[in-house]
Amino acid sequence: MKSVAKKNLSFASSPDNADGLQLKITFDEDTKTAFGDYTCPDKYQGLPDQIHPGIISTILDEIMMKINEAMNFETTTGELTIRFLQPAKVNEPLHLRGWFVKKNKKIIENRAEIENEIGKIVARGKGKYIEAED
């Protein structure tokens, strides 16, 4: 029986997942940073006119996972710490950025933040990612 390649249906970044966020994140090799822009639609609203905190957490995790992927680390999320600084509004352009912090044995640490269109940071995240066994 021939194996069929599985379609990438990642909720956060797959362009093939119509229900997903479809984030587009770019990685800069020189600075080891990831960045992108995103405007969250109404369907991911929590409180009126605000992005659901779970969606904010997902965005921060995805930024940090993209750093790992770009640096050829095959990882899974081990720990996320999210600090919500102020509400992030639906239909408002957001600027996403993240950076590599360090690698210690099988643990990779990264940071990320989301900024609104007037330059205020709405949320920050730090993550610890566990590198897959060989």
N, C-alpha and C positions, 0 to 999 in steps of 0.2 A: 504494500500500500504506500503510495507516494504521500510525503508530508506536505502540507499546505502552509505557506508562509502566513504568519499571523499579521493581521492589520494592526497598525499602531492606533489605538483608540484612547490614548492618554487624555484624561479630562482637561488637564491644564494646557497642553500644547499641540495636540494633534489637529491638523487641518481637516482630518477625516471624521472628527467627532462633532457633528452639528450641534450637540447639546453642550459641548465643552467651551472653555474660555478661548482657545485658539491663540494663546500667547505667542508672540514672536520675539525671541530673545537672542541678542547677538553677543558674542564673546570676543574680547580683545586679548589676544595672546600676550602682548607686551606688558600690559598692566594687570593681567589675570582678573579682569572685571567683566561682568555681564551687564547688559543694559537693554532697555526697550521701552516702548510706550504702549499704553493700554487704556481704553475707555470701556468701562464696565456697563453692560446694558441693564435695564430695569429688572430683567428676569433673575438677577442675582442679588436683589435687594433684601435687606434684613428689615431694619426700622425704615420708616418712610424716607425715601430719597438717599438712603445710605447703603453702601455695599455691605453684605453680610460678613461678619468677622471670619467665618469659615472660608469664605472666598479670598479674603485678604491673606489668611494663613496659607492657603493653597498657592497663591501667587508668590509669596515669599519663598516657600519651599521649592517651587519650580525654578525660580531664579537661581537658587543655590544648587539645585540638582543639575541645571544646565552648565554651571561652572565645573562640576565634577565630570560631567559627560565630555566637555570640551578638553579637560585635562586628562582624559582617558582613565578616569577612576570609575570602576563599576561599583556603584554603591546603592544602599537602601537607607532611608531616613531612620536615624536612631533616636534623635531628640530635637525638638523644636522649642524655642522660647520666643514668643511673640509679644511685643509691647505695642499696644494700640494707643497712639498719642492724641489723635483726634479723628472725628468721623471722615470717612472717605465717601464721596458722593458718587452715585450712579450718574452716568452720562457726562462725567467730568474727566478730561484727559489726565492720566497719571503717568509719572516717569518712574521707571523701575531700574534699580541698580543693585548689584551685588558684587562681592569680592571674596577671593580666596584668602583664608587666614593662615592655616597651617595643616600639616599632615603629621600625625604621630602614630607610627605603626599602622594599624588598620582603621584609624579614625581621622576623618577629614573634617575640619571646621571652616565654616563660611559665614558670612554676614550678608544681609540684604536690607534694603529699605524702599519704601514707596513714598513718592513726593507728589503733592497735588500741583495744579497748574500755576499756583502763585508761589511755589517754592517751599511750602510747609511740609515737613515730613509727617505723614499720617500714621505710619506703622514701621517698626523695625523688627527684624528677626535675626536670630542666630541659630545655626543648625550644626548638629554633629551627625556625620554620615558614616556608616559602617561599610568598609570596603569588602567586596565579595571574596570568598575563599577561592583559591586557584583550583 
